[in-house]
Amino acid sequence: MSGVLLRGGEVLEPETGRRERADVLLCDGLVAAVGAGVGAQDGGRVVDVSGKLVTPGLIDLHAHGFWGITYDGLRVDAVAGRSGVTTWVDAGSSGAQTFPGFKKYVIEASRTRIVPLLNVCATGIIYRVVEEFIDLRHADVGFAIETILEHRDLIAGVKVRLGRSTVGDNDDSPLWLAREVADQTELPLVVHVADPPPTVPRILAALRAGDVVTHCFRANSWGGGTVLLNGKIRPEIRDARERGVLFDVGHGAGGFSFDVARAALDQGFPPDTISSDLHQAAIQGAARDLPNVLSKFLALGMPPAEVLRRATVEPAKTLRRTDGLGTLRVGAPADVAVFELEEGEYEFADVRGVRLRGSQRLTNVLTFCRGEEMARDGDPGLMPLFTRARR
């Protein structure tokens, strides 16, 4: 593979906080050099990125990429080249029964990196009108454990979706089944939180250090939120963070409220990671893509370096990846995103239609995954949406 030199950009390395004008050389799928005056390889390509922000490829900790099988799934490669996302964490689209097909026909065929979380529901997320845990026979603990052990090098966590529409009359039973799978495999448990049952305190009681609550800035139907009770951070939420539970945004089509996010930030409770929960409804709604979600946190007053850290270094830590994902250190995978950090007047919306004005936004202009440039004009495979099946 011939080298690519990204010349003259403003390099932001979230791992160290370094931000300076520098060149970045990509060679043989790895970051070969970062610094001033780096020379191009003979026969290599030189790209002038002066005035642009050069960052590690983004890691979207919550997305759905099982296209054609699950209701939510997108062709994530088609989104990568215009979003800067080089690693997609598929949040439980597949379960033990459907995972072999996901691995063979999607993960192994993908140009970008897909890191799966296994749904404790054996079928995964298939038909949203009758959801995973209405019938607990779908939660096959032994099958899930066997699948993870067989694919331990690939599966990074256990996923369970909770909420009234998902669990029916089964309350927190699916949570404890997922807890058993996570304990037996020593993987983190990632929990989707929605309107109860089960309640937030019951969910938090099951979580350990390294587990993740996604949709942390979701507003509940009665005006509260995942992390808020009467406008204040729940005591159980602060206790959970103190013992190492992590909180992820998971914007999606129903998982993000400006009012909840603003109240949490004002009370010193930022998210650990910022993800899009990109799926069929989210990409056509307020989420749109991960840079758009990140830009909302710029509008909320979070500095660019902190925003980008929560979409690079921090999700890599959450995944327990020590192979250089989320960094631009020499020898790391050549995953690079180039952005315009645009200045102007912009308006952003949350999933409830609340709008917020901001003066900056991130717009992706170039993406490399493993040193290969990703196309910007792909078809994400959008399908007709049915209101009753949206989350």
N, C-alpha and C positions, 0 to 999 in steps of 0.2 A: 504494500500500500504506500503510495507516494505521500509525502508530508504536506500539511497545510499550515501556513503561517498566518495567524490573525495579528495584524500589525496596527499598533498605535491606539488600541482601545484603553478604556479605563477599567482596569481589572479589579474586580471585587472578589476577594477570597473570604467567604464567610467563616471558614474554619479558624482563621487567624485575625480577621478584622482588617487585613491589609486592603487598601484601596489606592491604586496608583496607576499612572499610565505605563503600560508595559505591552510586550509582545507575548503571544502564546503559540508555541509550536506543537502541533499534533503529528505523531508519527507512529505507524504500526498499531493504531488503535489505542495509543496511550498519550498522556501529556508528556512531551519530551523536554520542554524548557519553558520557563516563564521569567521574563525580565526585560530590561531595556536593551535594544540593539540585538536581539536574537536574529541570527541569520536564517534565510530560507534554505531548504534543501535543493540540491540540483534537480531540476525538473519538477519541483514541488509547486504548489499553488500558493499565491500570496493574496490575502484578502484585506483590504483597508477597512478597518473598523474604527477609525478616528472619530471621536465624539460620541461613541457608543459604549454601553456598559457590558463588560464581558464577565460572565459568572459561570460557575459549574452548572451543568445540566440540572434542571429542576427534578425533584422527586415528589411526585404527587402521591401522598400517603393514602388517599382514598379515591378510587376511580373504579370503573367497570368496563372491562374489555373483552367479555365473552360474547362477541357479536354473533347474532343469528340463532343463538340458543336461549340466552336469558333475555328477559324483557328489557333490561337496562343497557345491555352491552353496546359498545361503540367499537369501531375500528380505530384503535388508539394511535397506530402509526400515522394515520391521516391527520391527526390533531397535533402530533409532536412538532412538525415543521413550522407551525405557526404559534406554538405555545412555549417552546423551550423545554418541554418535559421530555426527559430521556429515560426516566424510570417511572413506571406506573405500578402502583400497588393495587392489585385487583382485590377489592374488599368483599370477598366471600361470594362472588358470582357463581362459583362451582362448589359442589360438595363431593363427598367420596365417590358417589355414583357417576358424576359427570366430569370429575377431574381428569381422567385419562384423555378424554377428547379435548378438553381445554389445553392440556399440556401439548398434545401432538399437533393439533390443528391451529392453535392460536399462539401459545407461548413460544414454541419452537420455530414457528414461521415468522415471528415478529422481528422487525428490524430494531425497534426500541426494546428496552428491557421490561418485562412484566414479572413482577414479584407477587405471587398469589398468597392470599390468606384463605384458608379452607373453612367453608361454612360448615357448622356442625349439622345442618340439615343436609341429608345425603344428596338431594337433587340440586342444592343451591337455590339461586333466585330464578325461578322459571316463570311462574304465572302469578302476577301481582294481585289478581282478584281473589285468589285463594292462596294466602301467603304461607311461609315456611312451617310455622309451628302451630297452626290450627289443629293439626294432627301430630301428636308427639312421636308417632311411629316413624316420622321422617328424620328424627334426631337419633341417628345410629352411632353411639359413642365408640363402640368397638371398630366399626368400619372406618370412622374418621381417624382413629389412632393408627390403625394399620396403614391407611393411605399416607399419613404424615410420615410414619417411620420409613415407608418405602421411598418417599420423595423428600427426605429430610434436607437434602441439599438445595431444595427449591422452595418449599413451603415455609413462609416466614412467620405465620401466626394463625390463630383461630378466630373466626368471626361469628358473632351472633347478633341478629337483629331483634330488638325488643320493642314493644309498644302494643297498644290495643289491637290494631289491625293485624299484627304479625303473630301474636301469641294466643289470641282469642281468650278462652277461659283458663289457660294454662299458667298465667301469672309469671313467676320467675323460674319455673321448672326448666325451660330451655337454657337459662343462664347457668344453672348449676350443672347441667349436662355439658355445656361448653366449658365450664370451669374444670370438670373432670378431664376433658380432652387436653386442655392447656396444661394442667398439672402433670398428666401422664407423659406428655411430650416435651415439657419444659419450654413451651413457647408462650409469647405474650397473647393475652386475650383482648380482642378489639370489640367493643360493645357499641352498637347503634342504639341511641337513646331517643325515644319518641314519647308521645302521650301515654301515661300509664293505663293499665298495668304493664310491668311492675313499676313501682315508684322509684325515684332517684335514690333515696336512702337504701332501699332493698338491693338495688344494683350495686351501689358503692360498697356494700358489705361484702360482696363477693370478689372485689378486685384487689390485686396485689401490686407491688412495685413493678413497673414496666408494662402493666396493662394500660389500655387506651380507651378513653371515652370519646367517641366521635359525635359530631353535631353538638359540640359543647356550647355554642352560642345560639342554639335553637330556642325559639319562643314557643311556649306551650299554648294550647288553645284557650286557656283561661287567663292568659296575660302574664304568666310567670315565665320561667325558662329552665333549661337544664341546670345551669349553674346558679340561678337566682331564685330567691324566695322573698317575696315582698320587696323587690328591688335591691336586695343585698345578697352578696355571695353566701350560699348556704354553708353553715358550719361544717357539714359533712364533706362538702367539696374541698374546703381548705384542708381538712384533716386528710382527705385522700391524696391531695397534692403533696402534703408533708411526708406521707409514707411512700411516695414515688409513683402514684398513678399519674398518667399523662393525659393531656386534654388537646384534642384535635378539632379543627374547625368543621371539616366535612360539609361545605356549603350546600351542594345539591340543589334540589328543587323545593325543599322545605326545611332546610337545616340551618339557616343563618338569618339572624335579625340584627340590624344596626343598633336598635335600642338595647338589646341584651349585650352585644359586643361593647358598646360605649360604656354601659354601666360596669361591666367587668373590668375593662381597661382602666376606668376611673378609680376603681377599687384595688388596683394593683394586681389584677389577675389576667395577664395576657395568655394566649394559647401557647402550648408547647410546639405545635405544628400547625401549618396552614395548608389545607387541602381543598380540592374542588368538589369531591364526590361527583365527578363528571359521569353522566349517563344520558340516556336518550332525552329525558325531560330537561335535565340541567343544562345541557349544551344549547338547548333552544330557549332557555329561560334566563334568569338573572345571573346565574353562575358564568355561563359562556365558556370560560377556560380559566386555567390557573392564574395567568397574569392578570386577568380581570379581577379575580378574587384577591390577589395580592395588592392590587391597586386600591381596593376598598380599605385595606389596612393602612395604606399611605394616607388616604383621606381621613382616617380615624386618628392620624397623628403619629403613627409608628414610623421610625426612620427606615429608609430603604435597606440598610445593612441588616437590621433586625427582622424586617419582613422576609428578606431573601434567606436569612439564616434558618428561618422556620420552614423553608421549602427546599433546603439542601442538607446542611449538616445535621439538623435536629431529626428529620425523618430517617436519615441514615443511622443515627444512634438508636432510634426507636426500633429499626429493623435489625439492630445488632450487626450492622455491616461494617467491617474493618478493612474493606478492600479499596478504599478511596472514593466511593460514591459520595457525591455532594461536595467534593473538593477539587481544587486545581493543582494539587501538589504533584510534583514530578513523579511519574510512574503510575499515577491514577488513571482510570479509564478516560479516554478522550471524549468525555461528555461535556459539551460546552453550549451555553446559550448566550446569544448576543441580543441586547435590548436597546431600544430608545427609551430613556427616562424622560418622557415628554413633560413640558411645562405648559400650563394653560388652565382653562376652566372646563372641568369635566363633571359629569353627573353619573352617579352609580345608584343601583337599586338593590334592595334585598328581596328575599322571597315573598315578603308581604306587601311589596310595592312602596315601602318607605324609601325615600331618596335622600342622598347625601352628596354634596358638592365637594370636589377636591381639586387641588392645583397640580397634581402629578398623576401620571399613569405609566405603567410598564407596557411596552409594545414589543413583542418579539420580532426580530428581523432575520435571524439566522440560528439554526440549531444543528449541532453535530452529535451523533451518538456513536460511540466507539470509533470516532474519527470520520464517520460517514455523514455527509450532509443529508438532512431530511427534507423531502419535498414539502412545499407549502400549499399545494393545491389538491390534496387528497380528499377522497369521499369518506366521511366518517360513518356512512351507512345509516342515515336517519330513517326512522320508520314513523308511521302515523301514531299519534298518541291518543290515549283514551283517558279522559279526566278521572274516571273512577279508579284507574290503575296508577295514577301518579302518586309519588310519596309526598 
